[in-house]
Amino acid sequence: MLAADLFSFVTRVRERAPLVHCLTNLVVTNFTANVLLAIGAAPAMVVAREEVGEFAAVANALSVNLGTLDVPQSRAIRAAVEAANSAGTPWVLDPVAVGPLAFCTEFAFDLLDAKPAVIRGNASEIISLSGGASSGRGVDSTAATDAALDAAQVLALKTQAVVAVTGETDYVTDGRRVIAMSNGSPLMTRVTGVGCALSATVAAFVGVAPDRDALWSATVAAIAYSTIAGELAARDAALPGSFAVAYLDRLASLDEAAFGKTLVQRDIVAG
């Protein structure tokens, strides 16, 4: 894909400030909100079961993260997803820790029937969701992203969702098309919330997609934008604390010229 086409989604987010409703884990709420603000989106962290349905219906997108799932949150997520689907609001599933944890895994499989627009996870999570053997260690993947590519394509075809596997190399597929991207920095794994915030960023981008056919491009753009910002932030800061600040700054300031110069991608023929 052309860098200019991808960056057009960045421009849309900055111009339209999509309202992103986040039902995320309690560890990353603040950082996720700051990332959304940095990219130009409007975050909302409404969590009450009594209110999530109303809010999901008026948001531009919904981001669901299972990182600290409990029974009350699972009920709130079900209500939010149902309302989002009724309103035609796209939603993103981040299946954190799916595979090793039984409650979370069962709930994630149930959510697949509710038709997420995008599923974004690490290799172990995507392999587990596609029906493969669990290989994760808590929230961390023990598999390389290329090992999950076939699983991602199977999952995309089964659910009709765009599936993104993120790691050292990022893959995005709708079951027919596959693109690989190799931007980013190891420091992105040293700051809590970068991956979870990426799913919220994907939600912001799909929230400004003109139609369902554009969801794949929007997901590619969101991941490219986030990883390029991380790569450039690592040039500004060598340690995790300063990197977190530099990452937010790069998200807010990244322009089309730097984006196009830094982007590393390749198309893959889907098998």
BALOBA-1460 file (C-alpha; in Angstrom, 3 decimals):
// residues 271
<rec num="1" residu="m" x="0.000" y="0.000" z="0.000"/>
<rec num="2" residu="l" x="1.135" y="3.519" z="-0.690"/>
<rec num="3" residu="a" x="2.325" y="5.453" z="2.342"/>
<rec num="4" residu="a" x="0.132" y="8.392" z="1.319"/>
<rec num="5" residu="d" x="-2.978" y="6.205" z="1.349"/>
<rec num="6" residu="l" x="-2.129" y="4.920" z="4.806"/>
<rec num="7" residu="f" x="-1.367" y="8.370" z="6.163"/>
<rec num="8" residu="s" x="-4.746" y="9.597" z="4.962"/>
<rec num="9" residu="f" x="-6.236" y="7.682" z="7.891"/>
<rec num="10" residu="v" x="-3.981" y="9.618" z="10.271"/>
<rec num="11" residu="t" x="-5.328" y="12.826" z="8.784"/>
<rec num="12" residu="r" x="-8.912" y="11.616" z="9.179"/>
<rec num="13" residu="v" x="-8.356" y="10.813" z="12.849"/>
<rec num="14" residu="r" x="-6.779" y="14.199" z="13.523"/>
<rec num="15" residu="e" x="-9.553" y="16.049" z="11.704"/>
<rec num="16" residu="r" x="-12.526" y="14.095" z="13.036"/>
<rec num="17" residu="a" x="-11.384" y="13.237" z="16.594"/>
<rec num="18" residu="p" x="-13.315" y="9.938" z="16.745"/>
<rec num="19" residu="l" x="-14.847" y="9.049" z="20.089"/>
<rec num="20" residu="v" x="-13.368" y="5.701" z="21.161"/>
<rec num="21" residu="h" x="-15.117" y="3.812" z="23.934"/>
<rec num="22" residu="c" x="-12.555" y="1.651" z="25.749"/>
<rec num="23" residu="l" x="-13.414" y="-1.299" z="27.943"/>
<rec num="24" residu="t" x="-9.839" y="-2.128" z="28.786"/>
<rec num="25" residu="n" x="-7.805" y="-3.595" z="31.607"/>
<rec num="26" residu="l" x="-7.149" y="-1.642" z="34.772"/>
<rec num="27" residu="v" x="-3.364" y="-1.651" z="34.289"/>
<rec num="28" residu="v" x="-3.369" y="0.404" z="31.084"/>
<rec num="29" residu="t" x="-6.375" y="2.732" z="31.266"/>
<rec num="30" residu="n" x="-4.442" y="5.967" z="31.741"/>
<rec num="31" residu="f" x="-1.790" y="5.213" z="29.130"/>
<rec num="32" residu="t" x="-4.415" y="4.145" z="26.601"/>
<rec num="33" residu="a" x="-6.308" y="7.399" z="27.099"/>
<rec num="34" residu="n" x="-3.100" y="9.401" z="26.640"/>
<rec num="35" residu="v" x="-2.254" y="7.539" z="23.429"/>
<rec num="36" residu="l" x="-5.709" y="8.257" z="22.014"/>
<rec num="37" residu="l" x="-5.363" y="11.926" z="22.898"/>
<rec num="38" residu="a" x="-1.907" y="12.024" z="21.298"/>
<rec num="39" residu="i" x="-3.197" y="10.694" z="17.971"/>
<rec num="40" residu="g" x="-6.073" y="13.173" z="17.987"/>
<rec num="41" residu="a" x="-8.888" y="10.860" z="19.084"/>
<rec num="42" residu="a" x="-11.254" y="11.291" z="22.037"/>
<rec num="43" residu="p" x="-11.033" y="8.528" z="24.686"/>
<rec num="44" residu="a" x="-13.866" y="7.421" z="26.938"/>
<rec num="45" residu="m" x="-13.517" y="4.830" z="29.684"/>
<rec num="46" residu="v" x="-17.148" y="4.214" z="30.639"/>
<rec num="47" residu="v" x="-17.274" y="0.857" z="32.460"/>
<rec num="48" residu="a" x="-20.569" y="0.676" z="34.369"/>
<rec num="49" residu="r" x="-22.851" y="-2.097" z="33.105"/>
<rec num="50" residu="e" x="-25.755" y="0.344" z="33.393"/>
<rec num="51" residu="e" x="-24.121" y="2.879" z="31.034"/>
<rec num="52" residu="v" x="-21.935" y="1.054" z="28.537"/>
<rec num="53" residu="g" x="-24.782" y="0.232" z="26.193"/>
<rec num="54" residu="e" x="-25.820" y="3.858" z="25.875"/>
<rec num="55" residu="f" x="-22.252" y="4.978" z="25.320"/>
<rec num="56" residu="a" x="-21.217" y="2.313" z="22.828"/>
<rec num="57" residu="a" x="-24.152" y="3.332" z="20.658"/>
<rec num="58" residu="v" x="-22.931" y="6.925" z="20.323"/>
<rec num="59" residu="a" x="-19.196" y="6.254" z="20.068"/>
<rec num="60" residu="n" x="-17.406" y="6.041" z="16.732"/>
<rec num="61" residu="a" x="-15.699" y="2.792" z="17.760"/>
<rec num="62" residu="l" x="-15.418" y="0.382" z="20.676"/>
<rec num="63" residu="s" x="-12.194" y="-1.228" z="21.931"/>
<rec num="64" residu="v" x="-12.521" y="-4.375" z="24.071"/>
<rec num="65" residu="n" x="-9.477" y="-5.619" z="26.000"/>
<rec num="66" residu="l" x="-9.623" y="-8.754" z="28.166"/>
<rec num="67" residu="g" x="-6.456" y="-8.207" z="30.177"/>
<rec num="68" residu="t" x="-7.998" y="-8.092" z="33.665"/>
<rec num="69" residu="l" x="-11.329" y="-9.708" z="32.929"/>
<rec num="70" residu="d" x="-13.765" y="-10.480" z="35.739"/>
<rec num="71" residu="v" x="-17.472" y="-11.338" z="35.801"/>
<rec num="72" residu="p" x="-18.787" y="-7.748" z="36.165"/>
<rec num="73" residu="q" x="-16.587" y="-6.564" z="33.304"/>
<rec num="74" residu="s" x="-17.628" y="-9.490" z="31.125"/>
<rec num="75" residu="r" x="-21.256" y="-8.458" z="31.567"/>
<rec num="76" residu="a" x="-20.419" y="-4.861" z="30.720"/>
<rec num="77" residu="i" x="-18.513" y="-5.967" z="27.613"/>
<rec num="78" residu="r" x="-21.444" y="-8.073" z="26.416"/>
<rec num="79" residu="a" x="-23.788" y="-5.115" z="26.822"/>
<rec num="80" residu="a" x="-21.409" y="-2.739" z="25.041"/>
<rec num="81" residu="v" x="-20.811" y="-5.128" z="22.140"/>
<rec num="82" residu="e" x="-24.533" y="-5.751" z="21.701"/>
<rec num="83" residu="a" x="-25.221" y="-2.011" z="21.624"/>
<rec num="84" residu="a" x="-22.344" y="-1.358" z="19.245"/>
<rec num="85" residu="n" x="-23.585" y="-4.006" z="16.840"/>
<rec num="86" residu="s" x="-27.125" y="-2.646" z="16.968"/>
<rec num="87" residu="a" x="-25.819" y="0.856" z="16.197"/>
<rec num="88" residu="g" x="-23.412" y="-0.319" z="13.480"/>
<rec num="89" residu="t" x="-20.414" y="0.797" z="15.541"/>
<rec num="90" residu="p" x="-17.223" y="-1.124" z="14.679"/>
<rec num="91" residu="w" x="-15.450" y="-2.798" z="17.567"/>
<rec num="92" residu="v" x="-11.991" y="-4.238" z="18.111"/>
<rec num="93" residu="l" x="-11.192" y="-7.318" z="20.195"/>
<rec num="94" residu="d" x="-7.854" y="-7.534" z="22.017"/>
<rec num="95" residu="p" x="-7.787" y="-11.100" z="23.407"/>
<rec num="96" residu="v" x="-5.137" y="-10.568" z="26.075"/>
<rec num="97" residu="a" x="-4.018" y="-13.819" z="27.769"/>
<rec num="98" residu="v" x="-6.323" y="-16.000" z="25.697"/>
<rec num="99" residu="g" x="-5.048" y="-19.565" z="25.757"/>
<rec num="100" residu="p" x="-3.476" y="-19.964" z="29.209"/>
<rec num="101" residu="l" x="-6.504" y="-18.625" z="31.138"/>
<rec num="102" residu="a" x="-9.736" y="-20.629" z="30.916"/>
<rec num="103" residu="f" x="-12.300" y="-17.956" z="31.833"/>
<rec num="104" residu="c" x="-10.800" y="-15.375" z="29.505"/>
<rec num="105" residu="t" x="-10.420" y="-17.905" z="26.703"/>
<rec num="106" residu="e" x="-14.016" y="-19.126" z="26.883"/>
<rec num="107" residu="f" x="-15.288" y="-15.553" z="26.941"/>
<rec num="108" residu="a" x="-13.131" y="-14.575" z="23.955"/>
<rec num="109" residu="f" x="-14.513" y="-17.476" z="21.906"/>
<rec num="110" residu="d" x="-18.038" y="-16.338" z="22.780"/>
<rec num="111" residu="l" x="-17.207" y="-12.838" z="21.573"/>
<rec num="112" residu="l" x="-16.122" y="-14.125" z="18.172"/>
<rec num="113" residu="d" x="-19.789" y="-14.858" z="17.440"/>
<rec num="114" residu="a" x="-20.539" y="-11.161" z="18.011"/>
<rec num="115" residu="k" x="-18.566" y="-10.222" z="14.890"/>
<rec num="116" residu="p" x="-15.674" y="-7.944" z="15.862"/>
<rec num="117" residu="a" x="-14.498" y="-5.734" z="13.016"/>
<rec num="118" residu="v" x="-10.856" y="-6.336" z="13.957"/>
<rec num="119" residu="i" x="-9.042" y="-8.837" z="16.179"/>
<rec num="120" residu="r" x="-5.591" y="-7.692" z="17.314"/>
<rec num="121" residu="g" x="-3.349" y="-9.926" z="19.368"/>
<rec num="122" residu="n" x="0.067" y="-11.470" z="19.737"/>
<rec num="123" residu="a" x="0.995" y="-14.715" z="17.984"/>
<rec num="124" residu="s" x="0.077" y="-17.041" z="20.848"/>
<rec num="125" residu="e" x="-3.311" y="-15.379" z="21.313"/>
<rec num="126" residu="i" x="-4.196" y="-15.562" z="17.619"/>
<rec num="127" residu="i" x="-3.112" y="-19.208" z="17.387"/>
<rec num="128" residu="s" x="-5.302" y="-20.035" z="20.394"/>
<rec num="129" residu="l" x="-8.317" y="-18.162" z="19.013"/>
<rec num="130" residu="s" x="-8.023" y="-20.013" z="15.727"/>
<rec num="131" residu="g" x="-8.254" y="-23.321" z="17.590"/>
<rec num="132" residu="g" x="-4.559" y="-24.103" z="17.884"/>
<rec num="133" residu="a" x="-2.678" y="-25.237" z="20.974"/>
<rec num="134" residu="s" x="-2.064" y="-22.591" z="23.626"/>
<rec num="135" residu="s" x="1.533" y="-21.402" z="23.764"/>
<rec num="136" residu="g" x="1.369" y="-18.148" z="25.691"/>
<rec num="137" residu="r" x="2.952" y="-17.257" z="28.999"/>
<rec num="138" residu="g" x="0.393" y="-15.037" z="30.684"/>
<rec num="139" residu="v" x="0.088" y="-11.927" z="28.521"/>
<rec num="140" residu="d" x="3.319" y="-12.676" z="26.631"/>
<rec num="141" residu="s" x="3.627" y="-14.618" z="23.412"/>
<rec num="142" residu="t" x="6.006" y="-17.557" z="23.156"/>
<rec num="143" residu="a" x="5.495" y="-17.831" z="19.392"/>
<rec num="144" residu="a" x="6.879" y="-15.683" z="16.594"/>
<rec num="145" residu="t" x="4.354" y="-13.788" z="14.516"/>
<rec num="146" residu="d" x="5.177" y="-15.679" z="11.306"/>
<rec num="147" residu="a" x="4.151" y="-18.897" z="13.090"/>
<rec num="148" residu="a" x="0.668" y="-17.401" z="13.531"/>
<rec num="149" residu="l" x="0.155" y="-16.247" z="9.948"/>
<rec num="150" residu="d" x="-1.800" y="-19.302" z="8.814"/>
<rec num="151" residu="a" x="-3.878" y="-19.149" z="11.996"/>
<rec num="152" residu="a" x="-4.611" y="-15.477" z="11.394"/>
<rec num="153" residu="q" x="-5.863" y="-16.177" z="7.869"/>
<rec num="154" residu="v" x="-8.063" y="-19.020" z="9.107"/>
<rec num="155" residu="l" x="-9.464" y="-16.833" z="11.879"/>
<rec num="156" residu="a" x="-10.125" y="-13.965" z="9.476"/>
<rec num="157" residu="l" x="-12.035" y="-16.176" z="7.061"/>
<rec num="158" residu="k" x="-14.011" y="-17.793" z="9.874"/>
<rec num="159" residu="t" x="-15.036" y="-14.563" z="11.584"/>
<rec num="160" residu="q" x="-15.038" y="-12.180" z="8.600"/>
<rec num="161" residu="a" x="-12.889" y="-9.876" z="10.752"/>
<rec num="162" residu="v" x="-9.584" y="-8.245" z="9.945"/>
<rec num="163" residu="v" x="-6.927" y="-10.036" z="12.012"/>
<rec num="164" residu="a" x="-3.681" y="-8.375" z="13.085"/>
<rec num="165" residu="v" x="-0.814" y="-10.337" z="14.624"/>
<rec num="166" residu="t" x="1.682" y="-7.980" z="16.201"/>
<rec num="167" residu="g" x="5.232" y="-8.583" z="17.317"/>
<rec num="168" residu="e" x="8.683" y="-8.173" z="15.822"/>
<rec num="169" residu="t" x="6.988" y="-8.375" z="12.412"/>
<rec num="170" residu="d" x="3.349" y="-7.329" z="12.191"/>
<rec num="171" residu="y" x="0.882" y="-9.090" z="9.900"/>
<rec num="172" residu="v" x="-2.583" y="-7.871" z="8.917"/>
<rec num="173" residu="t" x="-4.969" y="-10.075" z="6.963"/>
<rec num="174" residu="d" x="-8.597" y="-10.307" z="5.969"/>
<rec num="175" residu="g" x="-8.070" y="-13.889" z="4.854"/>
<rec num="176" residu="r" x="-7.412" y="-12.874" z="1.254"/>
<rec num="177" residu="r" x="-4.859" y="-10.096" z="1.548"/>
<rec num="178" residu="v" x="-1.846" y="-10.175" z="3.830"/>
<rec num="179" residu="i" x="0.621" y="-7.406" z="4.518"/>
<rec num="180" residu="a" x="3.726" y="-7.536" z="6.702"/>
<rec num="181" residu="m" x="5.330" y="-4.542" z="8.433"/>
<rec num="182" residu="s" x="8.672" y="-4.409" z="10.188"/>
<rec num="183" residu="n" x="8.776" y="-1.105" z="12.015"/>
<rec num="184" residu="g" x="8.921" y="-0.562" z="15.764"/>
<rec num="185" residu="s" x="11.430" y="-0.914" z="18.591"/>
<rec num="186" residu="p" x="12.111" y="-3.430" z="21.386"/>
<rec num="187" residu="l" x="11.424" y="-0.573" z="23.810"/>
<rec num="188" residu="m" x="7.751" y="-0.853" z="22.882"/>
<rec num="189" residu="t" x="7.692" y="-4.096" z="24.898"/>
<rec num="190" residu="r" x="9.258" y="-2.407" z="27.940"/>
<rec num="191" residu="v" x="6.403" y="0.008" z="28.658"/>
<rec num="192" residu="t" x="3.133" y="-1.315" z="30.047"/>
<rec num="193" residu="g" x="0.190" y="-0.566" z="27.811"/>
<rec num="194" residu="v" x="1.789" y="0.006" z="24.417"/>
<rec num="195" residu="g" x="0.187" y="-3.104" z="22.927"/>
<rec num="196" residu="c" x="-3.171" y="-2.523" z="24.568"/>
<rec num="197" residu="a" x="-3.155" y="1.095" z="23.428"/>
<rec num="198" residu="l" x="-2.421" y="-0.134" z="19.909"/>
<rec num="199" residu="s" x="-5.780" y="-1.905" z="19.873"/>
<rec num="200" residu="a" x="-7.482" y="1.336" z="20.910"/>
<rec num="201" residu="t" x="-5.584" y="3.127" z="18.138"/>
<rec num="202" residu="v" x="-6.871" y="0.550" z="15.658"/>
<rec num="203" residu="a" x="-10.376" y="1.283" z="16.948"/>
<rec num="204" residu="a" x="-9.863" y="5.000" z="16.325"/>
<rec num="205" residu="f" x="-8.730" y="4.321" z="12.761"/>
<rec num="206" residu="v" x="-11.575" y="1.941" z="11.932"/>
<rec num="207" residu="g" x="-13.910" y="4.503" z="13.473"/>
<rec num="208" residu="v" x="-13.085" y="6.879" z="10.616"/>
<rec num="209" residu="a" x="-13.030" y="4.228" z="7.868"/>
<rec num="210" residu="p" x="-15.530" y="5.204" z="5.159"/>
<rec num="211" residu="d" x="-16.959" y="1.666" z="4.844"/>
<rec num="212" residu="r" x="-16.366" y="-1.943" z="5.840"/>
<rec num="213" residu="d" x="-14.148" y="-2.543" z="2.823"/>
<rec num="214" residu="a" x="-11.717" y="0.011" z="4.256"/>
<rec num="215" residu="l" x="-11.301" y="-1.746" z="7.617"/>
<rec num="216" residu="w" x="-8.241" y="-3.665" z="6.410"/>
<rec num="217" residu="s" x="-6.520" y="-0.498" z="5.192"/>
<rec num="218" residu="a" x="-7.442" y="1.325" z="8.396"/>
<rec num="219" residu="t" x="-5.930" y="-1.457" z="10.508"/>
<rec num="220" residu="v" x="-2.730" y="-1.477" z="8.458"/>
<rec num="221" residu="a" x="-2.510" y="2.297" z="8.813"/>
<rec num="222" residu="a" x="-3.020" y="2.227" z="12.580"/>
<rec num="223" residu="i" x="-0.302" y="-0.353" z="13.142"/>
<rec num="224" residu="a" x="2.113" y="1.351" z="10.745"/>
<rec num="225" residu="y" x="1.537" y="4.715" z="12.434"/>
<rec num="226" residu="s" x="2.011" y="3.318" z="15.944"/>
<rec num="227" residu="t" x="5.127" y="1.282" z="15.180"/>
<rec num="228" residu="i" x="6.776" y="4.058" z="13.191"/>
<rec num="229" residu="a" x="6.162" y="6.417" z="16.105"/>
<rec num="230" residu="g" x="7.753" y="3.825" z="18.392"/>
<rec num="231" residu="e" x="10.760" y="3.415" z="16.131"/>
<rec num="232" residu="l" x="11.335" y="7.150" z="15.962"/>
<rec num="233" residu="a" x="10.756" y="7.574" z="19.698"/>
<rec num="234" residu="a" x="13.524" y="5.035" z="20.359"/>
<rec num="235" residu="r" x="15.910" y="7.390" z="18.571"/>
<rec num="236" residu="d" x="14.961" y="10.095" z="21.079"/>
<rec num="237" residu="a" x="15.046" y="8.010" z="24.260"/>
<rec num="238" residu="a" x="17.068" y="4.922" z="25.148"/>
<rec num="239" residu="l" x="15.299" y="3.850" z="28.364"/>
<rec num="240" residu="p" x="11.672" y="2.874" z="29.085"/>
<rec num="241" residu="g" x="10.664" y="5.903" z="31.174"/>
<rec num="242" residu="s" x="11.802" y="8.526" z="28.707"/>
<rec num="243" residu="f" x="10.632" y="6.347" z="25.813"/>
<rec num="244" residu="a" x="7.025" y="6.438" z="27.061"/>
<rec num="245" residu="v" x="7.043" y="10.234" z="26.903"/>
<rec num="246" residu="a" x="8.854" y="10.290" z="23.563"/>
<rec num="247" residu="y" x="6.335" y="7.815" z="22.152"/>
<rec num="248" residu="l" x="3.403" y="10.065" z="23.001"/>
<rec num="249" residu="d" x="5.241" y="13.018" z="21.476"/>
<rec num="250" residu="r" x="5.985" y="11.121" z="18.264"/>
<rec num="251" residu="l" x="2.373" y="9.978" z="17.971"/>
<rec num="252" residu="a" x="1.278" y="13.592" z="18.215"/>
<rec num="253" residu="s" x="3.884" y="15.037" z="15.858"/>
<rec num="254" residu="l" x="4.495" y="12.361" z="13.198"/>
<rec num="255" residu="d" x="4.097" y="13.884" z="9.746"/>
<rec num="256" residu="e" x="3.576" y="12.318" z="6.338"/>
<rec num="257" residu="a" x="7.174" y="12.804" z="5.209"/>
<rec num="258" residu="a" x="8.670" y="10.974" z="8.203"/>
<rec num="259" residu="f" x="5.957" y="8.327" z="7.971"/>
<rec num="260" residu="g" x="6.695" y="7.571" z="4.327"/>
<rec num="261" residu="k" x="10.456" y="7.627" z="4.810"/>
<rec num="262" residu="t" x="10.341" y="5.148" z="7.707"/>
<rec num="263" residu="l" x="7.607" y="2.723" z="6.609"/>
<rec num="264" residu="v" x="8.784" y="-0.843" z="5.927"/>
<rec num="265" residu="q" x="6.139" y="-3.152" z="4.438"/>
<rec num="266" residu="r" x="5.699" y="-6.004" z="2.015"/>
<rec num="267" residu="d" x="2.709" y="-7.784" z="0.478"/>
<rec num="268" residu="i" x="2.314" y="-11.520" z="0.943"/>
<rec num="269" residu="v" x="0.257" y="-13.809" z="-1.263"/>
<rec num="270" residu="a" x="-2.392" y="-15.432" z="0.915"/>
<rec num="271" residu="g" x="-2.290" y="-19.205" z="0.843"/>
